[in-house]
Amino acid sequence: MAKKTAKKKTKKKKNTKTQKRSVLGFLFKWAFVLGLWCMIILGGIFAYYAQELPDITKEASFERKRAIIVEDRNGDVVARYGEIVGNKVSVDDLPPYLVQAVIATEDRRFYHHFGLDPLGLARAMFVNVREGKVTQGGSTITQQLAKNLFLSQERTLKRKIQEAMLAFWLEYELTKDEILSAYLNRVYLGSGVYGVDAAAKTYFKTGVENLSLRECATLAGLLKAPSRYSPLSNPGLSKQRTQVVLGAMVDAGYITEDQANGNSKVPPKPTQKPTDELADRYYTDWIVDSLDDLIGTPEEDLIIKTTLDSRIQKHVQDEIASAVEQYGADRHFSQGSMIVMRPSGEVLALIGGRNYSASQFNRATQALRPPGSAFKPFVYLTALEHGWDPQHLIMDEPITTGRYRPKNFGHKYYGEVTLEEALTLSLNTISYQLIKEVGPDAVIHTARRAGITSELAPDLSLGLGSSGITLLEMATAYSTLANGGYTVEPYGILEIRSKETDELYYKRPRRQTHKKVFASHDIQNLSSMMNSVIQYGTGQGANFGRPAAGKTGTSQDSRDALFMGYTHELVGVVWLGNDDNSSMKNVTGGSFPAQIWRDVMRKSSGLYPPANNYSFEQASGFEELLGSIFFRDGTDRRMREIQPATGFESKETKRGKRRTLNESTRYND
């Protein structure tokens, strides 16, 4: 019995082993089949995407990108785009610290992998899973070069697969040093420059071969996020990032702790203040964006001479920055923009925001903001064209009919007033009555002739400036008023030439294109009324003692505050507000915007000849355009003293003389 039992157990063990082998064989078989199919599918995918590679590789370019140098009107360089001043360099030309810093932070196994780094990719995936977010990338330097040379920046499976295949191709075609050299000559390093030599000259004013250890670490740190870690715009963050790179170099064995710590007390010095370096970019971005319309898309390097007056640009920059820094927190505004231009249309200064490094959005040329009462001159101009005159009497009283019932600022009403007094005090009810009388379409037609192209809602609220309009369009429209009623085309480019001195474009006088769109006497009357705004009305904060015409503007709930006006020489428009459209605290167009305009115009006064020196056909002098500040009989042009609701003089008295406005009365709008 014992022998039989033993035989049964032995047989059972053999059957169990046989079953296990059968299961393992089955699993191995299907794993092999599944793996084979996966290889076939992957091979098919690779083969499909590889069909485009011959065409893609034909477009490979190891040369630098097109360079653009932008100059101000005096020929001084204000901005560079592309690899402007850099030379093509090889690894042998570079300081060893720079190569080591790049490899330590970007691709430590660069000299050991074949274009892809499975270990690096696995490490990055592990870290990202552990952190619960993407903190590391697994792309090698070869993959990054492939992407920069051949592919778009889109994040798709197709692009990643082609990137991997191109990385293999680059590794086959080039040596490691050639790949690294091409990468360092092509990579974007912020501030509009490509390549390490261009970056060295831009950030440190020296050739790349002269960089110190810390400077090498600073440039390598830019590869992660060029704008964020720029030593020009963010020196504090740049210093922190540099320390991270130095730590990576220590960890990789390239330098010692003493070397890293010995340099840690020497922060990267920006060549100049961030605002000084970057504020001009709002202007130059606007210039570069207009190139295609003038000369197409040339392949050669370009030098662009502009109308930019760096003196006025600095005044504008300083005044906007000062207002935001001193009063922005208390009055709840964080942004400002301003344009200064000649009545001929040449843009002398343009600031599109408080800090270019923080936001490249150009609030002067791109933002559609309601100008508020700064739009009213075009309502009044329409009324003048329909037969009204500055001394025409009209009743200022609450609106009690209709669905739209605008109120005056401060809920003050003055009874019977002249048209000039109404504009001087920026009375909303009068603008409402005028646009209701002449019709919104007529006002839109006036705005279009003045140069406003944004969409304007054909309703009564347009009379109070409810439609969004760019600051550049408003500057253009006010220039039309300043030059006597001739059309204006805003421009900033005087000349475009290639580096080989070939002239590609030249701005020539085009008198015949300046079309007369408004009658001189209407412009004269309106300018005289707008002079009264500055002398006696809501724009008194803009008065700097010289003849000028202007208008304040404040949108609903003080979301926007503006002042716009012109002198003998210049046109200026100012805006303050917030990008999130939130309300400010007691900020009106007659407060800080008027003060900014005043200070810029005072500092810029005398730099240019009066507007009548321009070749506008039949244009009269500015003293006539403003109507002077005197009547033709020589009597003093002042407003009468008026009080809300009561105390009005007779019509005969109003028509027979001018009355002085109470100097203690102040108005904001």
C-alpha positions as CSV (number, residue, x, y, z in Angstrom):
1,M,0.0,0.0,0.0
2,A,2.9,2.3,0.8
3,K,4.5,1.7,-2.6
4,K,1.2,2.4,-4.4
5,T,0.8,5.6,-2.4
6,A,4.3,6.8,-3.3
7,K,3.8,6.0,-7.0
8,K,0.6,8.1,-7.0
9,K,2.3,11.1,-5.3
10,T,5.2,10.9,-7.8
11,K,2.8,10.7,-10.7
12,K,0.8,13.7,-9.3
13,K,4.0,15.8,-9.1
14,K,4.9,15.0,-12.6
15,N,1.4,16.0,-13.8
16,T,1.7,19.3,-11.8
17,K,5.1,20.1,-13.4
18,T,3.7,19.3,-16.8
19,Q,0.7,21.6,-16.2
20,K,3.0,24.4,-15.1
21,R,5.2,24.0,-18.1
22,S,2.1,24.1,-20.3
23,V,0.8,27.3,-18.7
24,L,4.3,29.0,-18.9
25,G,4.6,27.9,-22.5
26,F,1.2,29.3,-23.3
27,L,2.0,32.6,-21.6
28,F,5.3,32.8,-23.3
29,K,3.8,32.0,-26.7
30,W,1.1,34.7,-26.4
31,A,3.5,37.2,-24.9
32,F,5.8,36.6,-27.9
33,V,2.8,37.0,-30.3
34,L,1.6,40.1,-28.5
35,G,5.1,41.6,-28.5
36,L,5.5,40.8,-32.2
37,W,2.2,42.5,-33.0
38,C,3.2,45.5,-30.9
39,M,6.5,45.7,-32.8
40,I,4.6,45.4,-36.1
41,I,2.2,48.2,-35.1
42,L,4.9,50.4,-33.8
43,G,7.0,49.7,-36.9
44,G,4.0,50.7,-39.0
45,I,3.5,53.9,-37.1
46,F,7.2,54.8,-37.3
47,A,7.2,53.9,-41.0
48,Y,4.1,56.1,-41.6
49,Y,5.5,59.1,-39.8
50,A,8.9,58.5,-41.4
51,Q,7.5,59.2,-44.8
52,E,7.6,63.0,-44.1
53,L,11.2,62.9,-42.8
54,P,13.0,63.3,-46.2
55,D,11.0,66.5,-46.8
56,I,11.5,67.7,-43.3
57,T,15.3,67.1,-43.3
58,K,15.6,69.1,-46.5
59,E,14.4,72.1,-44.6
60,A,17.1,71.8,-42.0
61,S,19.0,75.1,-41.3
62,F,22.0,75.4,-39.2
63,E,22.2,79.1,-39.8
64,R,20.9,81.7,-37.3
65,K,17.5,83.2,-37.6
66,R,16.8,86.5,-39.4
67,A,18.1,89.5,-37.4
68,I,16.3,92.7,-36.9
69,I,17.8,95.9,-35.4
70,V,15.5,98.7,-34.4
71,E,16.8,102.2,-34.2
72,D,15.3,105.4,-32.9
73,R,15.1,108.6,-35.0
74,N,18.7,109.5,-34.1
75,G,20.1,106.1,-35.1
76,D,20.6,104.7,-31.6
77,V,19.8,101.0,-31.2
78,V,16.8,100.5,-29.0
79,A,16.0,96.8,-29.6
80,R,17.3,93.7,-31.3
81,Y,15.4,90.6,-32.5
82,G,17.0,87.3,-33.5
83,E,20.7,86.5,-33.2
84,I,21.7,90.0,-33.8
85,V,25.3,90.4,-32.6
86,G,26.3,86.8,-32.1
87,N,28.8,84.8,-34.1
88,K,28.5,81.1,-35.0
89,V,30.6,79.3,-32.4
90,S,31.7,75.7,-31.9
91,V,32.2,73.8,-28.6
92,D,36.0,74.4,-29.0
93,D,35.4,78.2,-28.8
94,L,33.3,78.0,-25.7
95,P,34.5,78.2,-22.1
96,P,34.4,74.7,-20.6
97,Y,32.2,75.9,-17.8
98,L,29.4,76.8,-20.2
99,V,29.5,73.4,-21.8
100,Q,29.5,71.7,-18.4
101,A,26.7,73.9,-17.1
102,V,24.5,73.0,-20.0
103,I,25.2,69.3,-19.9
104,A,24.8,69.2,-16.1
105,T,21.3,70.8,-16.2
106,E,20.0,69.7,-19.6
107,D,21.4,66.3,-20.5
108,R,24.1,64.7,-18.3
109,R,24.3,61.5,-20.4
110,F,24.7,63.5,-23.6
111,Y,28.0,62.0,-24.6
112,H,26.8,58.5,-23.8
113,H,23.4,58.0,-25.3
114,F,22.3,57.6,-29.0
115,G,19.9,60.5,-29.2
116,L,17.3,59.2,-26.8
117,D,18.1,58.6,-23.1
118,P,15.9,55.7,-21.7
119,L,17.5,56.1,-18.2
120,G,16.9,59.9,-18.2
121,L,13.3,59.4,-19.5
122,A,12.6,56.8,-16.8
123,R,14.0,59.0,-14.1
124,A,11.9,62.0,-15.3
125,M,8.8,59.8,-15.3
126,F,9.5,58.6,-11.8
127,V,10.0,62.1,-10.4
128,N,6.9,63.4,-12.2
129,V,4.8,60.6,-10.8
130,R,6.2,61.1,-7.3
131,E,5.6,64.9,-7.4
132,G,2.1,64.5,-9.0
133,K,3.0,67.0,-11.7
134,V,5.4,67.5,-14.6
135,T,8.6,68.8,-13.0
136,Q,11.2,67.2,-15.2
137,G,11.5,66.5,-19.0
138,G,13.1,63.6,-20.6
139,S,14.2,65.2,-23.9
140,T,17.8,65.1,-24.7
141,I,19.8,67.9,-26.3
142,T,19.7,66.1,-29.6
143,Q,15.9,65.9,-29.4
144,Q,15.7,69.6,-28.6
145,L,17.9,70.4,-31.5
146,A,15.7,68.2,-33.8
147,K,12.6,70.1,-32.6
148,N,14.2,73.5,-33.1
149,L,15.5,72.7,-36.6
150,F,12.7,70.8,-38.1
151,L,9.5,70.7,-36.1
152,S,6.8,72.9,-34.7
153,Q,6.2,73.4,-31.0
154,E,2.9,71.5,-30.9
155,R,2.6,68.7,-28.4
156,T,1.3,65.7,-30.3
157,L,2.2,62.0,-30.6
158,K,3.2,62.5,-34.2
159,R,5.6,65.3,-33.3
160,K,7.2,63.3,-30.5
161,I,7.7,60.3,-32.7
162,Q,9.2,62.3,-35.5
163,E,11.4,64.1,-32.9
164,A,12.8,60.8,-31.7
165,M,13.5,59.6,-35.3
166,L,15.1,62.9,-36.2
167,A,17.3,62.6,-33.1
168,F,18.6,59.2,-34.3
169,W,19.2,60.8,-37.8
170,L,21.2,63.7,-36.3
171,E,23.3,61.3,-34.2
172,Y,24.1,59.4,-37.3
173,E,24.9,62.5,-39.4
174,L,26.8,64.6,-36.9
175,T,29.3,64.2,-34.1
176,K,28.4,65.0,-30.5
177,D,30.3,68.2,-30.6
178,E,28.6,69.3,-33.8
179,I,25.2,68.6,-32.3
180,L,26.0,70.6,-29.1
181,S,27.4,73.5,-31.2
182,A,24.4,73.6,-33.4
183,Y,22.1,73.5,-30.3
184,L,24.0,76.4,-28.5
185,N,23.9,78.5,-31.7
186,R,20.2,78.1,-32.2
187,V,18.6,78.0,-28.7
188,Y,16.5,80.9,-27.6
189,L,17.8,82.7,-24.5
190,G,15.3,85.5,-24.0
191,S,15.3,89.2,-24.8
192,G,14.9,88.5,-28.4
193,V,18.3,86.7,-28.9
194,Y,19.2,83.3,-30.2
195,G,22.5,81.6,-29.4
196,V,25.0,81.8,-26.5
197,D,27.2,84.4,-28.2
198,A,24.4,86.8,-28.8
199,A,23.1,86.2,-25.2
200,A,26.6,86.9,-23.8
201,K,26.8,90.2,-25.5
202,T,23.2,91.1,-24.6
203,Y,23.4,90.2,-20.9
204,F,27.0,90.8,-20.1
205,K,28.3,93.0,-22.9
206,T,31.1,90.6,-23.8
207,G,31.9,87.7,-26.1
208,V,30.9,84.2,-25.0
209,E,34.6,83.2,-24.7
210,N,35.1,85.7,-21.9
211,L,32.3,84.5,-19.6
212,S,33.0,83.6,-16.0
213,L,31.8,80.5,-14.2
214,R,28.8,82.3,-12.7
215,E,27.9,83.9,-16.0
216,C,28.1,80.5,-17.7
217,A,25.7,79.2,-15.1
218,T,23.4,82.1,-15.6
219,L,23.1,81.5,-19.4
220,A,22.6,77.7,-18.8
221,G,19.8,78.6,-16.3
222,L,18.0,80.5,-19.0
223,L,17.4,77.3,-21.0
224,K,14.6,76.3,-18.6
225,A,12.6,79.5,-19.0
226,P,14.3,82.4,-20.8
227,S,11.9,85.2,-19.8
228,R,11.4,84.1,-16.2
229,Y,15.1,83.8,-15.4
230,S,16.4,86.7,-17.4
231,P,19.1,88.7,-15.5
232,L,17.7,91.8,-17.1
233,S,14.0,91.6,-16.1
234,N,14.2,89.3,-13.1
235,P,17.7,89.5,-11.5
236,G,16.5,87.9,-8.2
237,L,15.0,84.8,-9.9
238,S,18.0,84.7,-12.2
239,K,20.3,84.5,-9.1
240,Q,18.3,81.7,-7.6
241,R,18.4,79.8,-10.9
242,T,22.1,80.3,-11.2
243,Q,22.6,78.7,-7.8
244,V,20.6,75.7,-8.9
245,V,22.8,75.3,-12.0
246,L,26.0,75.6,-9.9
247,G,24.6,72.9,-7.6
248,A,24.0,70.7,-10.6
249,M,27.6,71.2,-11.7
250,V,28.8,70.2,-8.3
251,D,26.6,67.1,-8.3
252,A,27.9,66.2,-11.7
253,G,31.5,66.5,-10.6
254,Y,32.4,69.4,-12.8
255,I,33.2,71.9,-10.0
256,T,33.7,71.8,-6.3
257,E,31.5,73.2,-3.5
258,D,34.1,75.8,-2.8
259,Q,34.0,77.0,-6.4
260,A,30.2,77.2,-6.4
261,N,30.1,78.9,-3.0
262,G,32.9,81.2,-3.9
263,N,30.9,82.7,-6.7
264,S,27.6,82.8,-4.9
265,K,28.1,86.3,-3.5
266,V,28.5,87.8,-6.9
267,P,25.0,88.2,-8.4
268,P,24.5,88.6,-12.1
269,K,24.3,92.3,-12.7
270,P,21.7,93.5,-15.2
271,T,23.2,95.9,-17.8
272,Q,20.5,98.4,-16.8
273,K,17.2,98.6,-15.0
274,P,14.5,96.2,-16.2
275,T,12.1,99.0,-17.2
276,D,14.9,100.9,-19.0
277,E,15.8,97.8,-21.0
278,L,12.3,96.5,-21.8
279,A,9.9,99.4,-21.9
280,D,10.9,100.2,-25.5
281,R,9.8,96.8,-26.6
282,Y,6.1,97.8,-26.6
283,Y,7.1,100.3,-29.3
284,T,9.4,98.0,-31.2
285,D,7.0,95.1,-31.1
286,W,4.5,97.3,-32.8
287,I,7.1,98.3,-35.4
288,V,8.2,94.7,-36.1
289,D,4.5,93.5,-36.4
290,S,4.0,96.0,-39.3
291,L,6.9,94.8,-41.4
292,D,5.0,92.3,-43.5
293,D,2.6,95.0,-44.7
294,L,5.5,97.1,-45.9
295,I,8.1,94.7,-47.4
296,G,6.7,91.2,-47.1
297,T,8.9,88.6,-45.3
298,P,12.5,89.1,-46.3
299,E,15.2,86.6,-45.5
300,E,18.1,89.0,-44.9
301,D,19.0,90.9,-41.7
302,L,17.2,94.2,-41.3
303,I,17.9,97.6,-39.8
304,I,14.8,99.7,-39.1
305,K,15.0,103.4,-38.4
306,T,11.9,104.6,-36.6
307,T,10.3,107.8,-35.5
308,L,10.9,107.0,-31.8
309,D,12.1,109.9,-29.8
310,S,14.0,108.3,-26.9
311,R,13.8,111.5,-24.9
312,I,10.0,111.6,-25.0
313,Q,9.8,107.9,-24.6
314,K,11.8,108.2,-21.3
315,H,9.5,110.9,-20.1
316,V,6.4,108.8,-20.8
317,Q,7.9,105.8,-19.1
318,D,8.9,107.6,-16.0
319,E,5.6,109.3,-15.6
320,I,3.6,106.1,-16.0
321,A,5.8,104.2,-13.7
322,S,5.8,106.9,-11.1
323,A,2.0,107.2,-11.1
324,V,1.5,103.4,-10.7
325,E,4.2,103.0,-8.0
326,Q,3.1,106.0,-5.9
327,Y,-0.7,105.8,-6.2
328,G,-1.6,102.5,-7.8
329,A,-2.0,100.5,-4.6
330,D,-4.1,103.1,-2.7
331,R,-6.2,104.0,-5.7
332,H,-6.4,100.4,-7.1
333,F,-4.9,100.7,-10.6
334,S,-2.0,98.6,-11.8
335,Q,-1.5,99.5,-15.4
336,G,-1.0,102.6,-17.6
337,S,-0.2,103.4,-21.2
338,M,0.5,106.5,-23.3
339,I,1.1,107.5,-26.9
340,V,2.8,110.7,-28.0
341,M,2.7,111.6,-31.7
342,R,3.0,114.5,-34.1
343,P,-0.2,115.9,-35.8
344,S,1.3,114.4,-39.0
345,G,0.9,110.9,-37.6
346,E,4.5,110.0,-36.7
347,V,4.5,108.2,-33.4
348,L,7.3,109.5,-31.1
349,A,6.6,107.5,-28.0
350,L,4.5,104.5,-27.0
351,I,4.3,102.7,-23.7
352,G,1.9,99.7,-23.7
353,G,2.0,98.8,-20.0
354,R,3.7,99.1,-16.7
355,N,6.2,96.2,-17.1
356,Y,7.0,94.5,-20.4
357,S,8.8,91.6,-18.7
358,A,5.6,90.8,-16.7
359,S,3.2,91.2,-19.7
360,Q,3.9,91.8,-23.4
361,F,0.3,92.6,-24.1
362,N,0.3,96.1,-25.6
363,R,-2.5,98.2,-24.0
364,A,-1.8,101.1,-26.4
365,T,-2.3,99.2,-29.6
366,Q,-4.3,96.0,-28.7
367,A,-6.6,96.8,-25.8
368,L,-10.2,97.8,-26.7
369,R,-11.2,100.1,-23.8
370,P,-14.1,102.6,-23.6
371,P,-12.7,106.1,-23.7
372,G,-15.6,107.6,-21.8
373,S,-16.0,111.3,-22.2
374,A,-12.8,111.6,-24.2
375,F,-15.0,110.5,-27.1
376,K,-17.4,113.5,-26.7
377,P,-15.4,115.8,-29.0
378,F,-16.6,113.7,-31.9
379,V,-20.2,114.1,-30.7
380,Y,-19.7,117.9,-30.5
381,L,-18.0,118.0,-33.8
382,T,-20.9,116.3,-35.4
383,A,-23.2,118.8,-33.8
384,L,-21.1,121.7,-35.2
385,E,-21.3,120.2,-38.7
386,H,-25.1,120.1,-38.2
387,G,-25.3,123.8,-37.7
388,W,-24.7,124.2,-33.9
389,D,-22.1,126.7,-32.6
390,P,-20.1,127.0,-29.3
391,Q,-22.5,129.6,-27.9
392,H,-25.7,127.7,-28.7
393,L,-27.9,127.4,-25.6
394,I,-29.1,124.0,-24.4
395,M,-30.8,122.8,-21.2
396,D,-28.8,120.7,-18.7
397,E,-31.3,118.8,-16.6
398,P,-32.0,115.2,-15.5
399,I,-33.1,112.8,-18.3
400,T,-36.6,111.5,-17.3
401,T,-37.7,109.7,-20.5
402,G,-36.6,106.7,-22.4
403,R,-34.8,103.5,-21.2
404,Y,-31.3,105.1,-21.3
405,R,-31.0,107.9,-18.7
406,P,-27.4,109.0,-18.2
407,K,-26.6,111.2,-15.2
408,N,-24.0,113.9,-14.8
409,F,-20.9,113.3,-12.7
410,G,-21.8,114.1,-9.1
411,H,-25.4,114.4,-10.1
412,K,-25.0,118.2,-10.7
413,Y,-27.2,120.0,-13.3
414,Y,-26.7,123.5,-14.4
415,G,-29.9,124.5,-16.3
416,E,-29.3,126.5,-19.5
417,V,-25.7,126.4,-20.7
418,T,-23.8,127.0,-23.8
419,L,-22.4,124.2,-25.9
420,E,-18.9,125.3,-24.9
421,E,-19.7,125.2,-21.2
422,A,-21.3,121.8,-21.6
423,L,-18.1,120.3,-23.1
424,T,-15.9,122.2,-20.6
425,L,-17.9,120.7,-17.7
426,S,-18.3,117.4,-19.5
427,L,-22.1,117.2,-18.9
428,N,-23.4,113.8,-19.8
429,T,-26.9,114.9,-20.4
430,I,-25.8,117.3,-23.1
431,S,-23.9,114.7,-25.0
432,Y,-26.9,112.5,-24.8
433,Q,-29.2,115.2,-26.2
434,L,-26.7,116.0,-29.0
435,I,-26.3,112.4,-30.2
436,K,-30.1,111.9,-30.0
437,E,-30.5,115.0,-32.1
438,V,-27.9,114.2,-34.8
439,G,-28.2,110.4,-34.6
440,P,-25.6,107.7,-33.7
441,D,-24.9,107.0,-37.3
442,A,-23.8,110.5,-37.9
443,V,-21.4,110.4,-34.9
444,I,-20.0,107.1,-36.2
445,H,-19.4,108.7,-39.6
446,T,-17.5,111.5,-37.9
447,A,-15.4,109.0,-35.9
448,R,-14.6,107.1,-39.0
449,R,-13.4,110.2,-40.8
450,A,-11.2,111.0,-37.8
451,G,-9.5,107.7,-38.0
452,I,-11.4,105.4,-35.5
453,T,-11.8,101.9,-37.0
454,S,-13.0,99.8,-34.1
455,E,-16.6,98.6,-34.0
456,L,-18.9,101.3,-32.6
457,A,-22.3,100.5,-31.3
458,P,-25.0,102.6,-33.0
459,D,-26.8,103.5,-29.8
460,L,-27.2,106.6,-27.6
461,S,-24.5,105.4,-25.0
462,L,-21.9,105.9,-27.7
463,G,-22.2,109.6,-26.9
464,L,-20.6,108.9,-23.6
465,G,-17.8,106.7,-25.1
466,S,-19.2,103.3,-24.2
467,S,-17.6,101.4,-27.2
468,G,-14.1,99.9,-26.9
469,I,-11.5,101.7,-28.9
470,T,-7.7,101.3,-29.0
471,L,-5.5,104.1,-27.6
472,L,-3.7,104.3,-31.0
473,E,-7.0,105.0,-32.8
474,M,-7.9,107.7,-30.3
475,A,-4.4,109.3,-30.8
476,T,-5.0,109.2,-34.5
477,A,-8.4,110.8,-34.2
478,Y,-7.1,113.6,-31.9
479,S,-4.2,114.2,-34.5
480,T,-6.9,114.8,-37.1
481,L,-8.3,117.5,-34.8
482,A,-4.8,118.9,-34.2
483,N,-3.8,119.2,-37.8
484,G,-6.9,121.1,-38.9
485,G,-9.1,118.3,-40.1
486,Y,-6.8,116.2,-42.4
487,T,-6.7,112.4,-42.4
488,V,-3.8,110.8,-40.5
489,E,-2.1,107.5,-40.9
490,P,-0.1,106.7,-37.7
491,Y,3.4,105.4,-38.6
492,G,6.7,104.7,-36.9
493,I,9.0,103.5,-39.6
494,L,11.2,105.9,-41.5
495,E,13.5,103.5,-43.3
496,I,14.2,99.8,-43.7
497,R,17.5,98.6,-45.1
498,S,19.4,95.3,-45.1
499,K,22.7,94.9,-43.3
500,E,24.3,95.3,-46.8
501,T,22.9,98.9,-46.8
502,D,20.4,98.1,-49.5
503,E,17.3,100.3,-49.0
504,L,14.1,98.3,-48.8
505,Y,11.7,101.0,-47.7
506,Y,11.8,104.8,-47.2
507,K,9.0,106.9,-45.8
508,R,8.5,109.8,-48.3
509,P,6.2,112.8,-47.8
510,R,2.8,112.1,-49.3
511,R,0.9,115.3,-49.2
512,Q,-1.7,114.1,-51.7
513,T,-2.8,111.4,-49.3
514,H,-3.8,113.8,-46.5
515,K,-7.4,114.3,-47.3
516,K,-9.4,117.1,-45.9
517,V,-12.3,115.5,-44.0
518,F,-13.5,118.3,-41.7
519,A,-14.1,122.0,-42.3
520,S,-11.5,124.4,-40.8
521,H,-14.1,126.5,-39.0
522,D,-15.6,123.5,-37.3
523,I,-12.2,122.2,-36.1
524,Q,-11.3,125.7,-35.0
525,N,-14.5,126.0,-32.9
526,L,-14.0,122.5,-31.4
527,S,-10.4,123.2,-30.5
528,S,-11.4,126.4,-28.9
529,M,-14.0,124.6,-26.8
530,M,-11.4,121.9,-25.8
531,N,-9.0,124.6,-24.8
532,S,-11.7,125.8,-22.4
533,V,-11.7,122.2,-20.9
534,I,-8.1,122.7,-19.9
535,Q,-8.4,126.3,-18.9
536,Y,-11.6,126.2,-16.8
537,G,-13.1,122.7,-16.8
538,T,-12.5,119.0,-16.1
539,G,-9.0,119.1,-17.6
540,Q,-7.5,121.8,-15.4
541,G,-5.0,119.3,-14.1
542,A,-3.4,119.2,-17.6
543,N,-2.8,122.9,-17.7
544,F,1.0,123.7,-18.0
545,G,0.8,127.3,-19.1
546,R,0.8,126.9,-22.8
547,P,-2.0,126.8,-25.4
548,A,-3.5,123.3,-25.5
549,A,-6.8,121.5,-26.2
550,G,-7.9,118.4,-24.5
551,K,-10.6,116.2,-23.0
552,T,-10.9,114.0,-19.9
553,G,-12.6,110.6,-19.9
554,T,-13.8,108.2,-17.3
555,S,-15.6,105.0,-18.1
556,Q,-18.4,103.5,-16.0
557,D,-17.5,102.8,-12.3
558,S,-14.1,104.3,-12.9
559,R,-12.8,101.3,-14.7
560,D,-10.9,103.5,-17.2
561,A,-9.4,106.9,-16.7
562,L,-8.1,108.9,-19.7
563,F,-6.8,112.3,-20.8
564,M,-6.3,113.2,-24.4
565,G,-5.1,116.4,-25.9
566,Y,-2.8,118.4,-28.2
567,T,-0.5,121.4,-28.2
568,H,1.2,123.3,-31.0
569,E,3.6,120.5,-31.5
570,L,2.3,117.2,-30.1
571,V,-0.7,115.0,-29.5
572,G,-0.8,112.8,-26.4
573,V,-3.2,110.2,-25.0
574,V,-3.1,108.6,-21.6
575,W,-4.9,105.6,-20.0
576,L,-4.9,104.2,-16.5
577,G,-6.8,101.1,-15.3
578,N,-6.6,97.4,-14.6
579,D,-6.3,94.4,-16.9
580,D,-9.1,92.6,-15.1
581,N,-11.5,95.6,-15.7
582,S,-11.9,96.2,-12.0
583,S,-12.9,99.7,-10.7
584,M,-10.4,102.2,-9.4
585,K,-10.9,104.3,-6.3
586,N,-11.8,107.9,-7.1
587,V,-9.6,108.0,-10.2
588,T,-10.9,110.1,-13.0
589,G,-9.5,111.4,-16.3
590,G,-9.0,114.8,-14.7
591,S,-6.8,113.4,-12.0
592,F,-3.7,111.3,-12.6
593,P,-4.1,110.9,-16.4
594,A,-4.3,114.7,-16.8
595,Q,-1.2,115.2,-14.6
596,I,0.8,112.6,-16.5
597,W,-0.2,114.3,-19.8
598,R,0.8,117.7,-18.3
599,D,4.2,116.6,-17.1
600,V,5.1,114.8,-20.4
601,M,4.0,117.7,-22.5
602,R,5.9,120.2,-20.4
603,K,9.1,118.2,-20.6
604,S,8.7,117.6,-24.3
605,S,7.7,121.2,-25.2
606,G,10.0,122.9,-27.7
607,L,11.5,119.8,-29.2
608,Y,9.5,120.1,-32.4
609,P,8.2,122.9,-34.6
610,P,4.5,123.9,-34.5
611,A,2.1,121.8,-36.5
612,N,1.6,124.4,-39.2
613,N,5.2,123.7,-40.4
614,Y,4.0,120.4,-41.7
615,S,2.9,120.3,-45.4
616,F,-0.8,119.9,-44.9
617,E,-2.4,121.6,-47.8
618,Q,-4.2,124.8,-46.8
619,A,-3.7,124.0,-43.1
620,S,-3.7,127.0,-40.9
621,G,-1.5,127.7,-37.9
622,F,-2.2,126.1,-34.6
623,E,-3.1,129.4,-33.0
624,E,-6.0,129.5,-35.5
625,L,-6.8,125.8,-35.0
626,L,-7.2,126.5,-31.3
627,G,-9.1,129.6,-32.1
628,S,-6.5,131.2,-30.0
629,I,-7.7,131.8,-26.4
630,F,-9.2,135.1,-27.5
631,F,-12.3,136.3,-29.3
632,R,-11.6,137.9,-32.7
633,D,-12.4,141.3,-31.0
634,G,-9.6,140.6,-28.5
635,T,-11.8,140.1,-25.4
636,D,-10.7,137.6,-22.8
637,R,-12.0,134.1,-23.6
638,R,-13.2,132.9,-20.2
639,M,-16.2,131.1,-19.1
640,R,-18.9,132.7,-17.0
641,E,-19.4,131.6,-13.5
642,I,-22.3,129.2,-13.3
643,Q,-23.9,127.4,-10.3
644,P,-25.9,124.2,-10.3
645,A,-29.7,124.6,-10.7
646,T,-30.0,128.4,-10.0
647,G,-28.3,131.7,-10.6
648,F,-28.5,131.8,-14.4
649,E,-28.3,135.0,-16.4
650,S,-30.6,136.0,-19.2
651,K,-30.0,134.8,-22.8
652,E,-29.2,138.4,-23.8
653,T,-26.4,138.6,-21.1
654,K,-25.0,135.3,-22.2
655,R,-24.8,136.3,-25.8
656,G,-23.3,139.7,-25.1
657,K,-20.3,138.9,-22.9
658,R,-18.1,136.2,-21.4
659,R,-18.1,135.4,-17.7
660,T,-15.3,134.1,-15.5
661,L,-15.6,130.6,-14.1
662,N,-15.2,130.4,-10.3
663,E,-11.5,129.4,-9.9
664,S,-12.3,127.4,-6.8
665,T,-14.7,125.1,-8.7
666,R,-13.1,121.9,-9.8
667,Y,-14.6,119.2,-12.0
668,N,-13.5,115.6,-12.5
669,D,-14.5,113.4,-15.4
